[in-house]
Amino acid sequence: MKKIVKLEGLCCANCAARIEEGVKKLSGVESASLSFMTQRLTVEVEENKTDEVMEAARKIANKIEPEAEFKILR
């Protein structure tokens, strides 16, 4: 299942890369890509792990970039 998250307020490409790498390591994630330019995180998640992965991704983003707003678009 594909999920798209808007991360408004990312301060730098380095933070975006760290968030992307952290999300890629989560159990249930098939692929993840975060564009600093569009501030969108696209994640392919195993069907039965969507909520678990999204919550873990939120925690990673908040730890690395606490000022960024994490909004699940779809």
Summary of the structure (lengths in Angstrom):
residues: 74
radius of gyration: 10.8
end to end distance: 10.2
largest distance: 32.2
contacts: 226
relative contact order: 0.33
helix: 41%
strand: 32%
